[in-house]
């Protein structure tokens, strides 16, 4: 699957998904782009999912317009050490034949 790490996540998380194409917002030069436009860019570039630490995204976007999965990672802080323990839960979703569109909270 093709995944995008939001700019609020440590880029080192990318290495924890070796079986997927993973890009950072910075690598795509999409820094500072608002969420709605970011989701549109992702669809146009055939991304399957966004990984983010942004808890407000679900209240800011109408996900019926965007057929894309958004993993909202919940941790005490958005550091590599705190978030890497959530990877097995994300992997369980990524192993499915199809991701459900919309917000997927990972705690």
URPE-V304447 format. One record per residue. N is the residue number from 1. RES is the residue in one letter. OMEGA is omega in whole degrees, 0 to 359 (NA if undefined). D_CENTER is the distance of its C-alpha to the mean C-alpha in Angstrom with 2 decimals. Layout:
n = (N | N)
res = (RES | RES)
omega = (OMEGA | OMEGA)
d_center = (D_CENTER | D_CENTER)
This chain:
n = (1 | 2 | 3 | 4 | 5 | 6 | 7 | 8 | 9 | 10 | 11 | 12 | 13 | 14 | 15 | 16 | 17 | 18 | 19 | 20 | 21 | 22 | 23 | 24 | 25 | 26 | 27 | 28 | 29 | 30 | 31 | 32 | 33 | 34 | 35 | 36 | 37 | 38 | 39 | 40 | 41 | 42 | 43 | 44 | 45 | 46 | 47 | 48 | 49 | 50 | 51 | 52 | 53 | 54 | 55 | 56 | 57 | 58 | 59 | 60 | 61 | 62 | 63 | 64 | 65 | 66 | 67 | 68 | 69 | 70 | 71 | 72 | 73 | 74 | 75 | 76 | 77 | 78 | 79 | 80 | 81 | 82 | 83 | 84 | 85 | 86 | 87 | 88 | 89 | 90 | 91 | 92 | 93 | 94 | 95 | 96 | 97 | 98 | 99 | 100 | 101 | 102 | 103 | 104 | 105 | 106 | 107)
res = (X | X | X | X | X | X | X | X | X | X | X | X | X | X | X | X | X | X | X | X | X | X | X | X | X | X | X | X | X | X | X | X | X | X | X | X | X | X | X | X | X | X | X | X | X | X | X | X | X | X | X | X | X | X | X | X | X | X | X | X | X | X | X | X | X | X | X | X | X | X | X | X | X | X | X | X | X | X | X | X | X | X | X | X | X | X | X | X | X | X | X | X | X | X | X | X | X | X | X | X | X | X | X | X | X | X | X)
omega = (180 | 186 | 176 | 174 | 179 | 184 | 179 | 178 | 177 | 183 | 178 | 178 | 180 | 183 | 182 | 180 | 187 | 182 | 183 | 172 | 183 | 178 | 172 | 176 | 180 | 180 | 180 | 182 | 179 | 181 | 174 | 180 | 180 | 187 | 181 | 178 | 179 | 179 | 177 | 177 | 179 | 178 | 180 | 180 | 173 | 173 | 179 | 185 | 174 | 172 | 185 | 174 | 184 | 182 | 183 | 185 | 182 | 179 | 184 | 187 | 174 | 187 | 173 | 178 | 187 | 179 | 182 | 178 | 177 | 178 | 176 | 182 | 181 | 177 | 180 | 180 | 184 | 176 | 178 | 183 | 182 | 186 | 183 | 179 | 179 | 185 | 179 | 178 | 177 | 179 | 179 | 176 | 183 | 179 | 180 | 180 | 181 | 178 | 174 | 178 | 178 | 186 | 173 | 180 | 180 | 182 | NA)
d_center = (11.60 | 9.97 | 6.43 | 5.35 | 5.19 | 6.20 | 9.91 | 10.27 | 9.16 | 11.89 | 11.89 | 13.80 | 10.93 | 10.77 | 14.19 | 13.30 | 11.98 | 15.28 | 15.46 | 12.58 | 12.24 | 9.70 | 9.95 | 9.53 | 10.11 | 13.57 | 14.32 | 13.85 | 15.94 | 13.84 | 14.45 | 15.54 | 14.61 | 14.42 | 11.58 | 13.72 | 14.59 | 11.14 | 10.27 | 13.73 | 13.33 | 10.42 | 12.81 | 15.70 | 14.29 | 13.47 | 9.76 | 8.89 | 5.23 | 2.27 | 1.55 | 4.74 | 8.39 | 9.71 | 11.86 | 13.63 | 11.25 | 12.65 | 16.05 | 15.66 | 14.54 | 16.42 | 14.04 | 17.15 | 16.90 | 13.47 | 13.33 | 9.64 | 7.51 | 5.17 | 4.92 | 6.94 | 8.40 | 12.09 | 14.44 | 17.64 | 16.25 | 13.23 | 15.09 | 14.56 | 17.35 | 16.14 | 12.59 | 13.67 | 15.52 | 12.51 | 11.67 | 14.44 | 13.12 | 9.79 | 12.26 | 14.42 | 12.15 | 11.51 | 15.32 | 16.09 | 17.54 | 15.24 | 12.04 | 12.96 | 11.81 | 10.82 | 9.66 | 9.52 | 10.62 | 10.75 | 13.92)
